Amino acid sequence: MHKPFSIVYFHSAASLQMQPDLGWMRKLQQILGRKLQRNLHAIYVLHPTFGLKAAIFALQLFVDGVVWKKVVYVDRLLQLFKYVPREQLTIPDFVFQHDLEVNGGKGLMVDPRTKYVYQRP
């Protein structure tokens, strides 16, 4: 028996050319198979764009399966850390940078040494 797991997708700073297409998303569903789909707790999408949300919405309508109903959109790293502990993630520098650019004026700071995201005092 498999343990529950989650997938985290960083869509940070993705351009139209770099975002996954519907074929890739369907492939993910096939790779997971029915057994793993049952144990999938959630797919967390950080920094989603309108286009990505629309594509996933279309998949929910036209593709049979529970995978796409488990998508959780998160707009900032601090929100993601409420679902997935920071220590369990390896986050690329560009994701931190994007989060600061998008949310930096909203009371967030990143410690450049530890890459820990926290609220401004």
C-alpha positions in Angstrom: 0.0 0.0 0.0 1.3 3.5 -0.9 1.4 6.4 1.5 -0.5 9.7 0.8 1.6 12.2 -1.1 1.4 15.6 -2.7 2.8 17.2 -5.9 4.1 20.8 -5.9 4.3 22.6 -9.2 6.2 26.0 -9.4 4.6 28.0 -12.2 6.5 31.1 -11.0 7.5 33.4 -13.8 6.4 31.0 -16.5 5.8 32.4 -19.9 3.3 31.2 -22.4 6.0 29.2 -24.2 7.1 27.5 -21.0 3.8 26.4 -19.4 2.7 22.8 -19.7 0.3 22.0 -22.4 -2.8 19.8 -22.1 -0.9 16.8 -23.4 1.7 17.0 -20.6 -1.1 17.3 -18.0 -2.9 14.2 -19.4 0.4 12.4 -19.4 0.8 13.1 -15.7 -2.6 11.5 -15.0 -1.5 8.4 -17.0 1.8 8.2 -15.2 0.1 8.3 -11.8 -2.3 5.5 -12.7 -5.4 4.7 -10.6 -3.5 3.4 -7.5 -1.4 6.5 -7.1 -4.3 8.8 -7.9 -6.1 7.4 -4.9 -3.2 8.3 -2.6 -2.6 11.7 -4.1 -3.6 14.2 -1.5 -3.2 17.4 -3.6 -1.4 19.1 -6.4 -0.3 22.5 -5.2 0.2 25.0 -8.0 2.3 28.0 -6.9 1.9 31.3 -8.7 -0.7 30.1 -11.2 -1.6 32.2 -14.3 -5.1 32.6 -15.7 -4.1 30.5 -18.7 -3.0 27.6 -16.5 -6.2 27.8 -14.4 -8.3 27.7 -17.5 -6.4 24.7 -18.9 -6.8 22.8 -15.6 -10.5 23.7 -15.5 -10.9 22.3 -19.0 -9.3 19.1 -17.9 -11.7 18.8 -15.0 -14.6 19.0 -17.4 -13.4 16.7 -20.2 -11.0 14.2 -18.6 -12.3 11.5 -16.3 -10.3 11.2 -13.1 -9.9 12.7 -9.7 -6.4 14.1 -10.2 -7.5 17.5 -11.5 -10.1 17.9 -8.8 -7.2 17.8 -6.3 -5.5 21.0 -7.6 -5.0 23.7 -4.9 -3.9 27.1 -6.2 -1.5 29.1 -4.0 -0.4 32.6 -4.7 2.5 33.0 -2.3 5.2 30.9 -0.6 3.8 31.5 2.9 0.5 30.1 1.8 2.2 27.0 0.4 4.1 26.5 3.6 0.7 26.1 5.4 0.2 23.0 3.4 3.7 21.6 2.9 6.5 22.2 5.5 9.3 24.4 4.1 11.9 21.7 5.1 10.3 19.2 2.7 10.8 21.5 -0.4 13.8 22.3 -2.5 12.8 25.7 -4.0 14.8 27.3 -6.8 16.0 30.8 -6.4 13.9 32.2 -9.2 10.8 31.1 -7.3 11.8 33.2 -4.3 12.6 36.1 -6.6 9.2 35.9 -8.3 7.4 35.6 -5.0 9.2 38.8 -3.8 8.4 40.6 -7.0 4.7 39.7 -6.9 4.1 39.7 -3.1 7.1 41.7 -1.8 5.0 44.8 -1.3 2.5 42.8 0.8 4.6 42.4 3.9 6.9 39.5 2.9 10.7 39.2 3.1 13.2 36.5 2.2 16.3 35.9 4.2 18.9 35.6 1.5 21.1 33.4 3.6 18.5 30.8 4.7 15.9 31.5 2.0 13.3 31.6 4.7 10.2 33.6 3.8 8.6 35.6 6.7 6.3 38.5 7.4 7.8 41.9 7.7 8.0 43.1 11.4 
